[in-house]
Amino acid sequence: MYFTHAITRLPADSVASGLTTSNIGAPDAELTRQQFRNYVDILLGLGLTVTTLPAEPDYPDSHFVEDTAVMMPELAIITHPGAPSRRGEVETIAPVVSRFRHTVRMSSNAHMDGGDVLMIDKQFFIGLTSRTDEAGIREFAAAVEKFGYSVTAIEVGAGLHLKSIVNYVGRNTVILSEDSVDHPAFRGFNQIVLAKEEEYAGNTLWINDTLITPSGYPDTLKKLKTLGLPIIETDTSEIRKMDGGLTCMSLRF
């Protein structure tokens, strides 16, 4: 899939008030914004047109726009996020997404975060987590299977989202945690296995045959280089403090 556009949102001053399971300290708002700007510059450098929405101080997690929608060539699913404090975020995302895709909105009876949704060609792997439930997966499947997509649910025992521990990095290859290696859903792919101490680097983003990866993870970087793809490292120290990563900060299509 070749990406031409991305939707992002500027982090708010209230970023440290968001949800997190991390115990590595509170993020600095200005440094968070600088790391976000660097991220946007990378997307622009890869040829994407980037729409950046204004900060939403009432929603300190709202720069993690990926959780609010799932984009595909045929349509977009507007999700119903699993955390109650984040559900209002979809009201400002939905009108923007509708400029680019026909949208289907998930009901309030179901829950899904886009961070649990991994699309590889015509396959969707969806994490069953504290943020995404079986009802959400059923509604999602009903919307996309008519377009020829398959949907596989993956129980996630550790990590906030599926894409916290598994991502596609091109060339029929997934990067994944040691705990995910034996999952039957990923047996058809080549695998790059993360060292335990570098699991955060599993949130590597593949865009137009270039990899964007968090800086500071040498073992992961060495393994990624075996793919022979261009690699861009970028600092995400403040993003990590709020359980965020590179995939979280944009909707790509």
Helices and strands as residue ranges (DSSP letters): E 5-9, G 15-17, H 29-45, E 49-53, G 65-68, E 69-71, E 76-78, G 84-89, H 90-97, E 103-105, G 114-116, E 117-120, E 123-128, H 134-144, G 145-147, E 150-155, G 162-164, E 166-168, E 173-176, G 178-180, G 184-186, E 190-193, G 196-202, E 205-207, E 210-214, H 218-225, E 231-234, H 237-240, E 251-252
